[in-house]
Amino acid sequence: MEATVAILAVAFILPPLSSADISGILIPAVVRPDSFHPFGIGASGSTGAPVGTIGYSDIVRPGSQLKARSEVVMVVSGDSPTVSPYWRGVALAGWDGIQWYSLPSTPAVPVRLQPLLRSGTNIPRDDLPADPQRSQILHDTFRLVVTADRTKGAVFSAGEALAIRNLATSLQGIMTAETAPTGGAPPLVNVQGDNSQPATFDTIDRIQLARPVSPPYTYAVTEAVPNADVADLQKAGNEYPAWLAPYQSLYYGNRLAAGYSVGRDNEIGALAQSIVNGAHATTPYDQAKAIENWFREKDRFTYTLLPPRAPVGVRPLDNFLFNSKKGFCQDFSTAMNVMLRMLGIPSRQMSGFGLGAYDEKTREYTVNSLDAHSWVEVYFPGYGWIPFEPTPDNSNFPITLPADRAQLNAGVQASVPATQTRPNFREPAGAGSGGASAGSPFPDLRRPLLIAAGVLALLGLLALLLALRWLLGVSDLSRIWKRLVFLGDRLNVPRRPGDTPEEFGGRLSASLPALDAELRRLATLYTRASFRQGGLSTDELAEARRAWLRVRASYAPLVARAWREAARHGRVVSAAAGSRSRSREPSGPR
C-alpha cells in the first residue's frame, strides 16, 4: 500500500523527464489545435480564437497570441555566425495585408522548384557577391531531434546555403534564367535526367528535405554570410535587379486579403517617411537602421506573447501600430517590412530560430522551440540579404557591423550583445512588462527548484507514510504499550525505575482525562498479558484493541501539540533522552 502511494506521489510531484505531448498516444482521436504552428494561429478579430504555441512555422501572421512550451528542437555545432545570428528556415516575400506567404510563379517573376538535390551537390545559385572577399564561408552541422513535421521539413542554415551533405534536399526560389510556364505552382527545374546545363536561382527562399526522415537526423551545411561594413552598405545604392520586384511591392500582383481595409497604408507610409526624415537617413541602409531603432526605442512598444486582439474588421497590423502597440516578433518584423517596402526598399520576412543556448564545453548551440523567431532581411546590391532586428525582446539584438573597410580588414567583426548566444527566455509577466525579464543575467532555476521541492515533498510523504504505518499497523498489546510510553515521553509524563504499568498508566491517564478509562484499562490488560500464564483471553484482547482505537484517534494531534510546545519553549527531547533524564528521579512510595 505505502509503495503504491509513493509511486503515485512521484508521478504527480516530480517534473516530467520529457516535455513531449503524449496525449495522442494515450487518448485516441486527440486533436491539438496549435499543432506546433504558432505564426499562423490566432485569427484576429474572432472571439475565442485559439492561442498558438511558440515554435517554427512557415506561415507568419501578425496579431495572434502565443503560449510558451519548452522543447529542444535541434543541436548545432560548427562555426558561430555573427553577421546573421539566426538559423534561417524560410523567406517569405508575399504580403496580402493579413499574412506573409511564399510567392507563386508568374511569367514576370518565375518561381521554380528543384525537386531533388543530391547530398554534397553544389547549390545552383548566382546571388552571391562577385567579389569573394565580400563573403565568409561557414560550416555547421544540424542534429534535429524532433519529427520533420515539427519544422515543416525545413533545412536550416546560418546564411545562404552552398551545399548540404548527408540528406537530399529540394530548392525553391526565383529563377529568371528560364521562362516559366503560366500557372501558380512553381514548375520543376533541373530534374534528374535532364541533360541541359543546370539553371541557377536568382535567390532561394526555401530549402526542404526531399524525402521523409525519422528523428534524430543530421545534415551539414556549407553556407556564405556577407562580409560587409557600414560604409560599403551605405554606398551599395539602389540599382536593384528586376527579379527583386516582389520584395519591393507591398501587394505583389494586387493580392489582398478579403474583408479588411487598406485605408491606413498611407498613414504607415507617412510614418515611415517621418522616421527616416527625423533620422536624416538618405541611403537604404541608414533608412533601414532608422526604422529598426524606432521600433526598439524604450517605452514605445511593449513586447508580449499575449497582445490584445484586433477588433473585428481591423487589420492586426493597424491595431499594433496605432492602437495597442503590443506584440511579439511577427508583429514587429511585419511592421518594419511594410514600412521598408513603402519606401521602395526590397525586404523579406524571415522565419526560423535564434541561435539558442551556447555550451562553452561542447561548443554547441541547443535550440529550443522557445527560440523560434521572425525577423527582417534587406537586400543590398553586391552584398545580398542583410538581417535587421526590430523586436525588443531582450533576446535578439541588432547587429553592429564594422564602420568601414579599414575596420573590416583589421579584423573587427560584426557583433551582437553576448546574451544573443545565450537567450534566457521568459514569457512576459503581463501588459507593460516589455519582456524585460527575458534578458535576466540569472540562470533559470525554476526546474532545479521544482525538482528539489518535489524530492522534499516525496521524502515528507514517505516519512508520513512510515509514521502512519508505525501508528496504525500495530495490533498486539506489547507494541500498543510502546506507543503509550512514547506518548508519555512526548507529554513529559514522569517514568521512574520500578514503575508498574498501572502506576505509569495512572500518571498518563491523569494528564489525559478524556482518555482516562481507556489508558487505565490498557495498563491493566498489559500487566495481565505480561505476567498471567496463557496471556489474555480472546475477549480481553478484543477489549484492548477497542480501547487502543479510541486512544489512537487522538494520538497524532497529541504528539503534534507536544512538539509545538517543545519548540515554543526551545526544547527538543528525544524519547531516549527523556527516559534517561527521568530515570534518576527517586521512586515514589509503593
C-alpha positions in Angstrom: 0.0 0.0 0.0 2.7 2.5 1.0 4.8 1.7 -2.0 1.8 2.3 -4.3 1.1 5.7 -2.8 4.8 6.6 -3.0 4.9 5.7 -6.7 1.8 7.8 -7.4 3.4 10.7 -5.5 6.5 10.5 -7.6 4.4 10.7 -10.8 2.4 13.7 -9.6 5.2 15.7 -7.8 8.3 15.3 -9.9 8.6 17.2 -13.2 8.4 15.1 -16.4 11.6 13.8 -17.9 10.3 14.8 -21.3 8.1 17.8 -22.4 6.7 15.9 -25.4 2.9 15.7 -25.6 1.9 12.1 -25.4 -1.8 12.7 -25.2 -2.2 11.5 -28.7 -0.8 8.1 -27.7 -2.9 7.8 -24.5 -6.2 9.1 -25.8 -7.5 8.1 -29.2 -8.5 10.8 -31.6 -6.8 13.6 -29.7 -6.7 16.8 -31.7 -4.1 19.5 -30.9 -5.3 22.8 -32.3 -2.0 24.6 -32.2 0.0 21.7 -33.9 3.3 23.5 -33.3 2.1 26.1 -35.8 2.2 29.4 -34.0 2.7 32.1 -36.6 -0.4 31.0 -38.5 -2.7 30.6 -35.5 -4.8 33.2 -33.7 -7.1 34.7 -36.3 -7.6 38.3 -35.1 -11.0 39.7 -34.9 -12.6 36.4 -33.9 -13.6 35.9 -30.3 -12.1 32.9 -28.7 -9.6 32.3 -31.4 -7.0 29.6 -30.4 -3.7 30.5 -28.8 -0.8 29.0 -30.7 2.4 27.5 -29.2 5.8 29.0 -29.7 7.7 27.1 -32.4 8.8 27.2 -36.0 6.3 27.9 -38.8 6.4 28.6 -42.5 3.4 31.0 -42.1 3.8 34.4 -40.5 0.6 36.1 -39.4 0.7 39.1 -37.1 -2.0 39.7 -34.4 -2.0 36.2 -32.9 -1.3 35.1 -29.4 1.2 32.5 -28.2 1.8 30.4 -25.1 5.3 29.1 -24.2 6.1 25.4 -24.2 9.7 24.3 -24.0 11.1 21.6 -26.2 14.6 21.0 -27.6 14.4 21.1 -31.4 18.0 20.8 -32.6 21.6 21.0 -31.6 24.0 22.9 -33.9 27.8 22.6 -33.9 30.4 24.3 -36.1 31.0 28.0 -36.8 29.3 30.7 -34.9 27.6 33.2 -37.2 27.8 36.9 -36.3 26.6 38.8 -39.4 23.5 36.6 -39.5 22.9 35.4 -35.9 19.9 33.2 -36.8 19.1 29.8 -38.1 17.1 30.6 -41.3 14.2 28.4 -42.1 12.1 30.1 -44.8 12.0 33.5 -46.5 8.5 34.9 -47.3 8.0 37.6 -49.9 4.3 37.9 -50.4 2.1 40.1 -48.2 -1.7 40.3 -48.5 -2.3 42.7 -45.6 -3.0 39.9 -43.2 -0.2 37.3 -43.6 3.0 36.5 -45.4 3.1 33.7 -48.0 5.5 32.1 -50.5 5.5 33.6 -53.9 3.6 31.9 -56.7 5.2 31.6 -60.1 4.3 34.2 -62.7 5.7 34.9 -66.2 7.1 38.2 -64.9 8.8 36.6 -61.9 9.2 32.8 -62.4 9.5 30.8 -59.2 11.0 27.4 -59.8 11.2 24.2 -57.8 14.2 21.8 -58.0 12.7 18.6 -56.5 15.9 16.7 -55.8 19.4 17.9 -55.0 21.7 15.1 -54.0 23.9 15.2 -50.9 27.0 17.3 -51.3 26.0 18.8 -54.7 26.7 22.5 -55.1 23.5 24.5 -55.0 22.9 26.2 -58.3 22.7 29.9 -57.4 24.2 33.2 -58.7 23.1 35.6 -56.0 26.4 35.6 -54.1 28.7 38.7 -54.3 31.0 38.6 -57.3 33.9 39.7 -55.0 34.8 36.6 -52.9 36.1 39.0 -50.2 32.6 40.1 -49.5 31.5 36.6 -48.2 32.5 34.5 -45.3 32.2 30.7 -45.7 30.9 28.8 -42.6 30.4 25.2 -41.9 27.7 24.0 -39.5 26.2 20.6 -38.5 22.5 20.4 -37.5 21.1 17.5 -35.5 17.3 17.6 -35.4 15.7 15.7 -32.5 12.0 16.4 -33.4 10.0 14.9 -36.3 10.3 16.7 -39.6 6.7 17.9 -39.5 7.5 20.0 -36.4 9.8 22.1 -38.6 7.8 21.7 -41.8 10.7 19.8 -43.3 12.9 22.9 -43.4 16.6 22.7 -43.8 18.2 25.4 -41.7 21.3 27.4 -42.3 23.2 30.5 -40.9 23.4 32.2 -44.3 23.0 31.4 -48.0 23.5 27.6 -48.3 26.1 26.5 -50.8 26.0 22.7 -50.2 24.2 20.3 -48.0 25.6 16.9 -47.0 24.0 13.7 -45.6 20.5 14.4 -46.9 18.8 15.1 -50.3 17.0 18.4 -50.4 14.6 20.4 -52.6 15.1 24.0 -53.5 12.5 26.8 -54.3 13.2 30.3 -55.4 13.2 32.9 -58.2 14.8 31.8 -61.4 14.8 34.2 -64.4 17.3 32.1 -66.4 14.4 30.0 -67.7 11.0 31.2 -68.7 8.3 29.8 -66.5 5.0 28.4 -68.0 1.8 30.1 -66.8 0.2 28.7 -63.7 0.5 29.3 -59.9 2.5 26.3 -58.9 6.3 26.6 -59.3 7.4 24.5 -62.3 10.2 21.9 -61.9 13.7 22.6 -63.0 17.0 20.7 -63.1 15.1 17.4 -63.0 17.2 14.3 -62.9 17.8 13.0 -66.4 17.6 16.5 -68.0 20.9 16.8 -69.9 20.8 20.6 -70.3 23.1 22.8 -68.2 21.6 23.3 -64.7 19.9 26.6 -64.4 20.7 28.8 -61.5 18.5 30.6 -59.0 18.5 34.3 -58.6 17.6 33.8 -54.9 16.4 30.8 -52.9 13.6 31.3 -50.4 13.1 27.7 -49.2 15.2 24.6 -48.8 13.4 21.4 -47.6 14.0 17.7 -47.1 13.4 15.9 -50.4 12.4 12.7 -48.6 10.8 11.8 -45.3 13.2 11.1 -42.5 12.8 10.0 -38.8 14.5 11.8 -35.9 17.1 12.2 -34.9 18.7 13.1 -38.2 21.7 15.1 -39.1 22.9 17.2 -42.0 25.9 19.5 -42.6 25.7 22.9 -44.4 28.3 24.9 -46.1 27.0 28.5 -46.2 28.0 32.0 -47.1 27.3 35.1 -45.0 28.0 38.7 -46.0 31.4 40.2 -45.2 30.2 43.8 -45.1 30.9 47.1 -43.3 28.6 50.0 -42.7 30.3 52.3 -45.2 30.0 49.7 -48.0 26.3 49.1 -47.4 25.7 52.8 -47.3 27.3 53.0 -50.8 25.5 49.9 -52.2 23.0 52.1 -53.9 19.5 51.2 -55.2 20.1 49.7 -58.6 18.1 46.6 -57.9 17.7 43.7 -60.4 14.2 43.1 -61.9 13.7 39.9 -60.0 13.5 41.9 -56.8 10.2 43.4 -57.7 8.1 41.2 -55.4 10.3 42.2 -52.5 9.7 45.9 -53.2 6.0 45.7 -53.9 3.6 45.9 -50.9 0.9 43.8 -52.6 2.6 41.8 -55.4 0.1 41.1 -58.1 -2.5 43.1 -56.1 -3.2 40.1 -54.0 -5.3 41.3 -51.0 -6.9 39.5 -48.1 -10.7 39.8 -48.3 -12.6 41.6 -45.5 -10.0 44.2 -44.5 -9.4 47.8 -45.5 -6.0 49.0 -46.6 -7.1 52.6 -45.9 -4.3 53.2 -43.3 -1.5 52.2 -45.6 -1.0 55.9 -46.4 -0.6 56.6 -42.7 2.0 53.8 -42.4 3.9 55.2 -45.4 3.8 58.7 -43.9 5.0 57.3 -40.6 7.9 55.5 -42.3 8.9 58.7 -44.1 8.8 60.8 -40.9 11.0 58.2 -39.2 13.7 58.4 -41.8 13.4 62.1 -42.1 13.8 62.6 -38.4 17.0 60.4 -38.5 18.3 62.3 -41.6 18.6 58.9 -43.3 19.1 59.1 -47.0 20.6 55.7 -48.0 18.6 52.4 -47.9 20.9 51.1 -45.2 20.5 54.2 -42.9 16.8 54.2 -43.5 16.5 50.5 -42.5 18.6 51.2 -39.4 16.4 54.2 -38.5 13.2 52.1 -38.7 14.9 49.3 -36.7 15.9 51.7 -34.0 12.5 53.4 -33.9 10.8 50.1 -33.0 13.3 49.3 -30.4 13.2 52.7 -28.6 12.4 52.3 -25.0 8.8 52.5 -23.9 7.5 53.0 -27.5 6.2 49.4 -27.8 5.6 46.5 -25.4 6.8 43.0 -26.2 4.3 40.4 -25.1 3.1 37.0 -26.2 -0.5 37.8 -25.5 -1.2 41.1 -27.2 -4.9 42.3 -27.3 -6.7 41.0 -30.3 -7.7 43.5 -33.0 -11.4 44.4 -33.2 -13.5 42.7 -35.9 -12.6 44.1 -39.3 -9.5 45.9 -38.2 -6.2 44.7 -39.6 -3.9 43.4 -36.9 -1.0 45.5 -38.4 -3.0 48.7 -38.0 -4.1 47.7 -34.5 -0.5 47.0 -33.5 1.0 50.2 -34.9 -1.7 52.7 -34.0 -3.7 51.3 -31.1 -2.3 48.5 -28.8 1.5 49.0 -29.6 1.8 45.5 -28.1 3.1 42.3 -29.8 5.9 39.9 -30.4 8.4 39.2 -33.2 6.0 38.7 -36.1 4.2 42.0 -35.3 7.4 44.0 -35.2 9.0 42.3 -38.2 5.9 42.7 -40.3 5.5 46.4 -39.5 9.2 47.0 -40.4 8.9 45.1 -43.6 5.8 47.0 -44.7 7.5 50.3 -43.9 10.6 49.4 -45.9 8.5 48.4 -48.9 6.6 51.6 -48.9 10.0 53.4 -49.1 10.9 51.2 -52.1 13.5 49.2 -50.2 13.5 45.4 -51.0 12.9 43.3 -47.9 11.6 39.8 -46.9 10.1 38.2 -43.9 12.2 35.5 -42.3 11.1 32.7 -40.1 13.4 30.4 -38.2 15.2 30.3 -34.9 17.5 32.5 -32.8 20.9 30.9 -32.1 19.8 29.2 -28.9 21.9 28.5 -25.7 25.6 28.1 -26.3 27.6 25.5 -24.3 31.2 26.5 -23.8 32.3 23.0 -23.1 30.7 21.2 -26.1 30.8 24.3 -28.3 27.2 23.6 -29.4 24.0 25.6 -29.6 21.0 23.9 -28.1 18.0 25.4 -30.0 14.6 25.3 -28.2 11.1 25.8 -29.5 11.1 28.9 -27.5 13.9 30.3 -29.7 11.6 30.4 -32.7 11.7 33.8 -34.2 10.8 36.1 -37.1 13.0 38.9 -38.4 13.7 41.1 -41.4 16.2 40.9 -44.2 17.0 43.7 -46.6 18.7 43.3 -50.0 21.9 45.3 -50.8 23.3 45.2 -54.4 26.6 43.4 -54.4 26.2 42.0 -50.9 22.9 40.2 -50.8 20.5 39.8 -47.9 21.4 41.5 -44.6 19.3 40.8 -41.4 17.7 43.5 -39.2 16.1 43.0 -35.8 13.2 45.3 -34.8 11.8 43.2 -31.9 12.7 44.5 -28.4 12.6 41.1 -26.7 16.0 41.4 -24.9 17.0 38.1 -26.5 17.7 39.1 -30.1 19.6 42.2 -30.8 20.6 44.4 -33.8 24.0 43.6 -35.4 26.8 46.1 -35.1 28.9 46.0 -38.3 32.5 47.3 -38.7 32.2 51.0 -39.5 34.4 50.9 -42.7 36.6 48.8 -44.9 39.6 49.6 -42.7 38.0 48.1 -39.6 36.8 45.1 -41.6 40.3 44.5 -43.0 41.7 44.9 -39.5 39.6 42.0 -38.3 36.9 44.0 -36.5 34.0 41.5 -36.6 30.3 42.2 -36.7 28.9 41.7 -33.2 25.8 41.3 -31.2 25.4 41.5 -27.3 26.7 38.4 -25.5 23.2 37.4 -24.4 22.3 36.8 -28.1 24.2 33.5 -27.9 22.6 32.6 -24.6 19.0 33.8 -24.7 17.2 33.1 -21.5 13.5 33.0 -22.5 10.9 34.5 -20.1 7.3 34.8 -21.1 6.3 38.4 -20.2 4.5 38.6 -16.9 1.8 40.8 -18.3 1.0 44.1 -20.0 3.7 46.6 -19.7 6.4 44.1 -19.0 8.1 44.6 -22.3 9.7 41.2 -21.9 12.2 42.8 -19.6 12.9 39.5 -17.8 14.0 37.8 -21.0 17.5 39.1 -20.6 17.9 38.3 -17.0 21.5 37.6 -16.0 20.4 35.0 -13.5 20.2 31.3 -14.6 16.8 29.7 -14.9 16.4 28.0 -11.5 12.8 27.0 -11.9 13.4 23.4 -12.9 16.1 22.7 -10.3 13.9 24.3 -7.6 10.9 22.3 -8.7 12.9 19.1 -8.6 14.3 19.9 -5.2 10.8 20.8 -3.9 9.4 17.5 -5.4 12.1 15.4 -3.7 11.5 17.1 -0.4 7.8 16.6 -0.8 8.3 13.0 -1.6 10.6 12.5 1.4 8.0 14.2 3.6 5.3 11.9 2.2 7.4 8.8 2.8 8.0 9.9 6.3 4.3 10.5 6.9 3.5 7.0 5.4 6.1 5.4 7.8 4.7 7.3 10.7 1.1 6.2 9.9 2.3 2.6 9.5 4.0 2.8 12.9 0.9 4.1 14.4 -1.9 2.3 12.6 -0.3 -1.0 11.8 0.0 -2.1 15.5 -2.4 -4.7 16.8 -0.6 -6.7 19.6 -0.6 -5.3 23.2 3.1 -5.2 23.6 3.6 -2.7 20.7 0.5 -0.8 21.8 2.2 -0.3 25.2 5.4 1.0 23.5 3.3 3.6 21.7 1.8 4.7 25.0 5.3 5.0 26.5 6.4 7.2 23.5 3.3 9.4 24.0 4.0 9.8 27.7 7.6 10.9 26.9 6.3 13.5 24.5 3.9 14.8 27.2 6.6 14.8 29.9 4.8 12.2 32.0 7.3 11.0 34.6 8.6 7.4 34.4 10.5 6.1 37.4 12.6 2.9 37.8 10.4 0.2 39.2 7.1 1.6 37.9 4.4 -0.9 37.3 2.3 -0.5 34.2 -0.6 0.5 36.3 1.4 3.3 38.0 2.7 4.8 34.7 -0.7 4.3 33.2 -2.3 6.2 36.1 0.0 9.2 35.6 -0.6 9.1 31.8 -4.4 9.0 32.3 -4.2 11.9 34.8 -2.6 14.1 32.1 -5.3 13.0 29.6 -8.6 12.9 31.5 -10.7 12.4 28.3 -8.9 9.0 27.8 -8.7 8.1 31.5 -10.7 4.9 31.3 -9.0 3.6 28.1 -5.5 4.2 29.4 -6.1 2.6 32.8 -7.7 -0.4 31.1 -4.8 -0.8 28.7 -2.3 -0.6 31.6 -4.2 -3.4 33.4 -4.5 -5.6 30.4 -0.8 -5.1 29.6 0.1 -6.3 33.1 -2.1 -9.4 32.7 -0.6 -10.1 29.3 2.9 -9.8 30.8 2.5 -11.9 33.9 -0.5 -14.2 33.6 0.1 -17.7 32.4 -1.6 -18.0 29.0 -1.8 -14.3 28.5 -5.1 -12.6 27.6 -8.3 -14.2 26.6 -9.9 -13.5 23.3 -12.5 -11.1 24.9 -9.7 -9.2 26.7 -7.6 -8.9 23.6 -10.7 -7.5 21.7 -11.3 -5.1 24.6 -7.6 -3.9 24.4 -8.0 -3.3 20.7 -11.2 -1.3 21.2 -9.5 0.9 23.9 -6.5 1.4 21.6 -8.7 2.5 18.7 -10.2 5.3 20.9 -6.7 6.4 22.0 -5.3 6.2 18.5 -7.8 8.7 17.2 -6.3 11.4 19.4 -2.7 10.1 19.3 -1.3 12.2 16.3 -2.8 15.5 17.5 -1.4 14.9 21.0 2.1 14.3 19.7 1.9 17.3 17.3 0.8 19.5 20.2 3.6 18.3 22.4 6.2 19.1 19.7 4.8 22.5 19.2 5.0 23.2 22.9 8.6 21.9 23.0 9.5 24.2 20.0 7.9 27.2 21.7 9.9 26.7 24.8 13.1 25.8 23.0 13.1 22.1 24.0 13.9 19.2 21.7 13.9 16.0 23.7 14.2 12.5 22.2 12.4 9.6 23.7 15.7 8.0 24.8 16.9 11.3 26.3 13.6 11.9 28.1 13.8 8.4 29.5 17.3 8.9 30.8 16.6 12.3 32.2 13.7 10.9 34.3 15.3 7.7 35.4 17.2 9.4 38.2 14.0 10.5 40.0 13.5 8.7 43.3 10.9 6.1 43.4 7.6 7.1 45.0 6.0 5.1 47.9 4.5 1.9 46.9 
